Amino acid sequence: MATRKFRTPPQSLRGMRDILPQDQIYWEKVRQAFKKNAADFGFDRIDTPILEPLVLFDRTIGQGTDIVEKEMYSFITRGKEHVALRPEFTASIARSYIENGMNRLTKPVKLCSMGPLFRYERPQQGRYRQHHQVDFEAFGRADPLMDAQIILVAQQLLKKIGIHKRTRVLINSIGCLECRKPYLKSLGNFLKKEKVSLCPDCKKRSQKNPLRTLDCKVENCKKALKKAPKLVDALCEKCSGHFKQVLGYLDELGLKYDIDTSLVRGLDYYNRTVFEIVARDLKGNNKYALVGGGRYDGLIKLLGGKDTSGIGFGSGVERFITELKQNAKEKKIQISAGQPKPVHLVAFGEMGKKRSIKLLVDLLNASIKTTESFGRDSIKAQLKAADRSGAKFALIIGQKEALDQTVIVRNMEVGSQEIVPLEKLIKHLKKMLKKKN
């Protein structure tokens, strides 16, 4: 059957996008900062599958959450398995922690990851349906010092990327299950009185998951909920003491923070400390969260493992990139593409091209970074490409050079050139590059 031609070229799906070559410089900066931060604070990398059992997120994230009700990409496989594209990292890493017997390791077990997540939400600035996150998790320590350290890890990540200056830590405590029982009753009574002022989503949340109403971004809801009872005022003695210790450690670190009593995390497994690090505009107004995280001491037990405390955070890479570009535009930071490759191969004629292919391999094996433009036929076009690449030397091979076993070495800075025997080329280049450096 004949292949049908597209009437119009296909385009990427809404909320999905290509990461183009010109943007890779920003992504590489984030990747390098992620690796450095992990090494500095002793986190080991873990990569979990993009596809997970649907029940993993149903049970951990919570049935009343927007992620489960509206945003997950879930489907049934040919083998009748109910699966989902992972919408977040923590549940997947917790599943792996149990499955691979990491509870036997010395505590805390520190794990980190970086990769794509999937949520069917409304695309907006820095938020895509396929988006990427950097994630840091620590299991096995309930000490408030661990809470302060994980916030420090997040702050240092932003510092390594170069986007920390216009940010602020927002922190709150949502207590434990015992704290929340009487509070949720009090909040529920308040929401009944304010029902007429709430958006449709919050009217549903007030029945299923009233704590989530505090996180609503709709202006009418935000205004109405300013009068809501504060969870931080309802904390039990242990949770109140834990929170005070966390704040004390942050004070000791000199980390500035604001207590935000409306701050809750959108997932059911959180308890006690929750926090965000938000980006601010030039006027000091909060724009959006760059980092979000908190403590989840019951998650491992919920998934069938031994009772184990945990705390961590996730960070949206796309928002990092937005901030990086803005800072570069304001000339607050310089983004460097790195050093150009010092050698560029120029080949023409059948024999010259054959010789150059082999020479390219020899140069790379000798750790001499090399670019080429074999697809261009004219020497002039190839030399222009060599000049644009920033190469220090152009190696020119044509029919004559291939027969003579020689290479023309052109100094791109001064325009001089010399003929070098092929067998002595690598040694000669290393000597010349050493002088240049």
Helices and strands as residue ranges (DSSP letters): G 21-23, H 24-41, E 44-45, E 51-53, H 54-61, H 66-66, I 67-71, E 74-76, E 82-85, H 90-99, G 102-104, E 109-118, E 130-139, H 144-161, E 167-173, H 177-193, G 195-197, H 200-208, G 210-215, H 219-225, G 231-234, H 237-253, E 257-259, E 271-280, E 286-295, H 299-302, E 310-316, H 317-329, E 343-347, H 350-365, E 370-372, H 379-389, E 393-397, H 399-404, E 406-411, E 417-421, G 422-424, H 425-436
